[in-house]
């Protein structure tokens, strides 16, 4: 953000006013445990306990400092699971607003709608009538969603059908390691490393518009191209074109209008990145074919079915699957694409510091709005030369744009 940081009393007053008028879910904290866990209003809520100021050394890497602050200590459980940090001193006439939230408290859509409520003047959607904000898990809940602390969405599937459709995803969690996708091991040490590279938002939209795809589809095609350049073996003819890499793309189970801005309402869509494909345009076609509205709707239907399963059935499943899914080295790649509309008006840049899931060696996230875009990458310390892949994403965007400007360009079918 341009300019000096706002005084603490001014920011505290702003947050208190916006929480009261537009973001009441920020007053909710996690109470109880296990089947009795629920989101409940904090009777002693005080915005001042959630605001922190951090003076940085001039010229410091604000992105890495942000990652260090996010992972330095857990959020206190005796209050709502969020913090607003103000970073300043790293550059003249500039400050950073860093909104940190626990992933169980808010997913990406909830985070973005809350940030818009705090800084963009747009209130998030209200919970459905008859349900208090955040009361997503009531005492004695008997659904899988209740055990996870979220509201159980209406399911169109029977329990048997939900389990049958979920089996491929569960199988992926416990299968062998993915093909090597990064250039090698680094010595390690320290915490996760965060790098951010700006992208041209106009070029992203132009590629999507000319090919009939979405920016999310374009983003995953760029990651495929970047990985191909980062580790040439993925596209080497000597290895038969190299193995493609399947990643999990987070998708919301609820639409923007229905999202209550509290709880985690996310499913995972498997997408195979065609790293072995030499044509940028064909990589986009192959990605778009996996991210059609019908396939996303099917994945949402499966996830809703799982969330609605009886807890007595899902607990044994989780106990059996999770130890196998979490065993082994950090070797997986996660990818995300987030449309951040009107979150921080007047901001010079926006970036995201995504969490590293268990067994994930990296997560790449493309954050885009009408005027700004960036790719953020958080990496385990053992990944060598991580900053290279983000610059290769930007290079892949230039190559794809040049490819789609050729006369033989044809439209892709996608969401």
Secondary structure, DSSP 4 states (H G I P E B T S, - for coil): -BSSPPPHHHHHHHHHHHHHHT-GGGGEEEES-GGG-EEEE-TT--GGGGEEEEEPPTT--HHHHHHHHHHHSPPPTTS-SEEEEEEESSSTTBEEEEEEE-TTTB-HHHHHHHHIIIIIS-PPPPPPTTS-TT--S-TT--BHHHHHTS------S-HHHHHHHHHHHHHHHHSPPPPP-SS-B----SS-EEEEEEE-HHHHHHHHHHHT--HHHHHHHHHHHHHHHHSGGGG-GGGTT---EEEEEEEESS-TTT--SSB--EEEEEEEE-TT---HHHHHHHHHHHS-HHHHHHHHHHHHHHHTSBHHHHHHHHHHHHHHHH-S-S-EEEEEEEE--SSSTT-S-----PPPPTTEEEEEEEEE-SS-EEEEEEE-TTBTTHHHHHHHHHHHHHHHHHHHTSTT--PPP--
